[in-house]
């Protein structure tokens, strides 16, 4: 019963804070369009410039660009969660705010993929099951990595270990609302969000009224979810279930 009461308490508190935050920072809904067009422009430039012998470094450049865009979005969330506001200056400075921390996580993930590829080559057909199991584990254990990156001052390796520890202690309170919100997002948009570092939902560039309405609704749900996650993480990370139950009495 205590677990159920705690689940209700933390989500009720996070929901109230998220409503307030989204009302004050509704412009974050439209950052998805900005990131979409930035991705198109930047990757078009990379595809044009890094050809021939230079193609070998295009992967490195692409990882830097992706890290920079993710950093920008996380910096906006940082300001919303901590100060209930963000400015154009925050947007401009956000491209480098968490850049190298995110890139460090990507590099560790890359090394993990290399190791998994070696094991998969040895296992042959059996690697399909292994890859699926590891994918599920990664999605669950490292789901709060974005919040750890922008709300805690940790190195890439410390962020990864912190994510595992956080999920061990808070898996129920974290997974239930995330499953609910991302299911709603899928029902509304048909868009599955399995990526850990999502900054927006994709737009198919078909500019019909229906598609535009669905996209805007999707961005509202996505933005609400990401702000919600920030408030939820901040509450869970700074307390224990016993402490929350004690504070809830007053």
C-alpha positions as CSV (number, residue, x, y, z in Angstrom):
1,X,0.0,0.0,0.0
2,X,2.9,2.3,0.8
3,X,4.2,1.9,-2.8
4,X,0.9,2.8,-4.3
5,X,0.5,5.9,-2.0
6,X,4.1,6.9,-3.0
7,X,3.3,6.4,-6.7
8,X,0.2,8.6,-6.4
9,X,2.0,11.3,-4.4
10,X,5.1,11.7,-6.6
11,X,3.0,11.7,-9.8
12,X,0.5,14.2,-8.4
13,X,3.3,16.5,-7.4
14,X,5.1,16.2,-10.7
15,X,1.8,16.7,-12.6
16,X,1.1,20.0,-10.8
17,X,4.6,21.3,-11.4
18,X,4.5,20.3,-15.1
19,X,1.3,22.2,-15.7
20,X,2.8,25.3,-14.2
21,X,6.1,24.9,-16.2
22,X,4.4,24.2,-19.5
23,X,2.1,27.2,-19.1
24,X,5.1,29.5,-18.6
25,X,7.3,27.9,-21.2
26,X,4.9,26.9,-24.0
27,X,7.4,28.0,-26.7
28,X,9.3,24.8,-26.1
29,X,6.6,23.0,-28.0
30,X,7.8,24.6,-31.2
31,X,11.5,23.8,-30.7
32,X,10.8,20.5,-32.5
33,X,10.4,22.4,-35.8
34,X,13.7,24.2,-35.1
35,X,15.6,20.9,-34.5
36,X,13.9,19.3,-37.5
37,X,15.1,22.0,-39.9
38,X,18.5,22.3,-38.2
39,X,19.0,18.5,-38.7
40,X,18.0,18.8,-42.4
41,X,20.4,21.7,-43.1
42,X,23.4,20.5,-41.1
43,X,23.3,16.9,-42.4
44,X,22.8,18.2,-45.9
45,X,26.0,20.2,-45.4
46,X,27.9,17.2,-44.0
47,X,26.8,15.1,-46.9
48,X,28.0,17.7,-49.3
49,X,31.3,18.6,-47.7
50,X,32.5,15.3,-46.3
51,X,32.8,13.1,-49.4
52,X,35.6,11.0,-50.7
53,X,38.5,10.6,-48.3
54,X,36.8,13.0,-45.9
55,X,33.8,10.6,-45.5
56,X,35.8,8.8,-42.8
57,X,35.3,11.7,-40.4
58,X,31.7,12.4,-41.2
59,X,30.6,10.0,-38.5
60,X,32.6,11.9,-35.9
61,X,31.1,15.2,-37.1
62,X,27.6,13.8,-37.1
63,X,28.0,12.6,-33.5
64,X,29.1,16.1,-32.5
65,X,26.2,17.7,-34.2
66,X,23.7,15.2,-32.6
67,X,25.3,15.8,-29.2
68,X,25.0,19.6,-29.7
69,X,21.3,19.5,-30.6
70,X,20.6,17.2,-27.7
71,X,22.6,19.5,-25.4
72,X,20.5,22.5,-26.6
73,X,17.3,20.8,-25.7
74,X,18.5,19.5,-22.3
75,X,19.7,23.0,-21.5
76,X,16.2,24.4,-22.1
77,X,14.8,21.7,-19.8
78,X,17.4,22.5,-17.2
79,X,16.2,26.1,-17.1
80,X,12.5,25.2,-17.1
81,X,12.9,22.7,-14.2
82,X,15.2,24.9,-12.1
83,X,14.0,28.4,-12.9
84,X,10.7,28.0,-14.7
85,X,11.9,30.0,-17.7
86,X,14.2,30.0,-20.6
87,X,15.4,32.7,-22.9
88,X,16.9,33.1,-26.4
89,X,20.3,33.4,-24.7
90,X,19.7,30.0,-23.1
91,X,18.9,28.6,-26.5
92,X,22.1,30.1,-28.0
93,X,24.4,28.8,-25.2
94,X,22.7,25.5,-25.0
95,X,24.5,23.9,-28.0
96,X,27.6,23.5,-25.9
97,X,26.2,23.3,-22.3
98,X,26.2,19.5,-22.1
99,X,27.9,18.8,-25.4
100,X,30.9,16.8,-24.3
101,X,29.1,14.9,-21.5
102,X,26.6,13.7,-24.1
103,X,29.3,12.9,-26.6
104,X,31.1,10.9,-23.9
105,X,28.0,8.8,-23.3
106,X,27.7,8.3,-27.1
107,X,31.3,7.1,-27.2
108,X,30.8,4.6,-24.4
109,X,27.7,3.4,-26.2
110,X,29.7,3.0,-29.4
111,X,32.3,0.9,-27.6
112,X,29.4,-1.2,-26.2
113,X,28.1,-1.7,-29.7
114,X,31.5,-2.8,-30.9
115,X,31.7,-5.4,-28.1
116,X,28.1,-6.6,-28.8
117,X,29.0,-7.0,-32.5
118,X,31.9,-9.2,-31.7
119,X,29.7,-11.4,-29.5
120,X,27.0,-11.5,-32.1
121,X,29.4,-12.7,-34.8
122,X,30.3,-15.6,-32.5
123,X,26.7,-16.5,-31.6
124,X,25.5,-16.3,-35.2
125,X,21.7,-16.7,-35.4
126,X,21.3,-16.7,-31.6
127,X,22.5,-13.1,-31.6
128,X,19.0,-11.9,-32.5
129,X,17.6,-12.9,-29.1
130,X,20.7,-11.5,-27.3
131,X,20.4,-8.2,-29.1
132,X,16.7,-7.8,-28.3
133,X,17.3,-8.6,-24.6
134,X,20.1,-6.1,-24.4
135,X,18.1,-3.5,-26.2
136,X,15.3,-3.9,-23.6
137,X,17.8,-3.7,-20.7
138,X,19.4,-0.5,-22.2
139,X,16.1,1.2,-22.8
140,X,15.0,0.5,-19.2
141,X,18.3,1.0,-17.2
142,X,19.4,4.1,-19.0
143,X,16.0,5.7,-19.5
144,X,16.7,8.6,-17.0
145,X,20.1,9.4,-18.6
146,X,18.9,12.8,-20.1
147,X,17.7,14.0,-16.7
148,X,20.9,12.8,-14.9
149,X,23.0,14.7,-17.5
150,X,21.3,18.0,-17.1
151,X,20.3,17.8,-13.4
152,X,23.4,16.3,-11.9
153,X,27.0,17.3,-12.2
154,X,28.5,13.9,-13.2
155,X,31.0,12.6,-15.8
156,X,29.7,10.4,-18.6
157,X,30.7,7.2,-16.8
158,X,29.3,8.4,-13.5
159,X,26.0,9.3,-15.3
160,X,25.7,5.8,-16.6
161,X,26.3,4.2,-13.2
162,X,23.9,6.7,-11.6
163,X,21.2,5.8,-14.1
164,X,21.4,2.1,-13.1
165,X,21.3,3.0,-9.4
166,X,18.4,5.3,-9.9
167,X,16.4,2.7,-11.7
168,X,17.1,0.1,-9.1
169,X,15.6,2.4,-6.4
170,X,12.8,4.0,-8.5
171,X,11.8,1.7,-11.3
172,X,8.1,1.7,-10.5
173,X,7.7,5.4,-10.0
174,X,9.7,6.1,-13.1
175,X,8.4,3.5,-15.6
176,X,4.7,3.8,-14.9
177,X,4.2,7.4,-15.9
178,X,6.7,7.1,-18.8
179,X,4.8,4.1,-20.2
180,X,1.5,6.0,-19.8
181,X,2.7,9.2,-21.5
182,X,4.6,7.5,-24.4
183,X,1.6,5.2,-25.0
184,X,-0.7,8.3,-25.3
185,X,1.9,9.9,-27.7
186,X,1.8,6.7,-29.8
187,X,-2.0,6.6,-29.9
188,X,-2.2,10.3,-31.0
189,X,0.6,10.4,-33.5
190,X,1.5,6.8,-34.3
191,X,5.1,7.8,-33.3
192,X,7.0,5.3,-31.2
193,X,9.7,6.9,-29.0
194,X,12.2,4.3,-28.0
195,X,15.3,6.5,-28.2
196,X,16.8,7.7,-24.9
197,X,17.8,11.1,-26.2
198,X,14.8,12.3,-28.1
199,X,14.4,16.0,-28.6
200,X,11.2,16.1,-30.6
201,X,8.8,13.9,-32.6
202,X,9.4,13.4,-36.3
203,X,7.4,15.3,-38.9
204,X,6.7,13.6,-42.3
205,X,6.8,17.0,-44.1
206,X,3.3,16.4,-45.6
207,X,1.7,19.7,-44.9
208,X,-2.0,18.8,-44.6
209,X,-4.2,20.2,-41.9
210,X,-4.6,16.8,-40.3
211,X,-0.8,16.2,-40.2
212,X,-0.1,19.7,-38.8
213,X,-2.7,19.3,-36.0
214,X,-1.4,15.8,-35.1
215,X,2.2,17.1,-35.1
216,X,1.3,20.0,-32.8
217,X,-0.7,17.7,-30.4
218,X,2.3,15.3,-30.5
219,X,4.7,18.1,-29.6
220,X,2.5,19.2,-26.8
221,X,2.4,15.7,-25.3
222,X,6.1,15.2,-25.9
223,X,7.0,18.5,-24.3
224,X,4.7,17.8,-21.3
225,X,6.3,14.4,-20.9
226,X,9.9,15.7,-21.0
227,X,9.1,18.4,-18.5
228,X,7.3,15.9,-16.3
229,X,10.3,13.6,-16.4
230,X,12.5,16.5,-15.1
231,X,10.2,17.3,-12.2
232,X,9.8,13.6,-11.4
233,X,13.5,12.9,-11.5
234,X,14.3,15.9,-9.3
235,X,11.7,14.7,-6.7
236,X,12.8,11.0,-6.7
237,X,16.5,11.7,-6.8
238,X,16.4,14.0,-3.8
239,X,14.4,11.8,-1.5
240,X,13.5,8.3,-0.4
241,X,10.1,6.7,-0.2
242,X,10.1,7.0,3.6
243,X,11.0,10.7,3.5
244,X,8.3,11.4,0.9
245,X,5.7,9.7,3.0
246,X,6.7,11.7,6.0
247,X,6.6,15.0,4.1
248,X,3.3,14.1,2.5
249,X,1.7,14.1,6.0
250,X,2.3,17.9,6.4
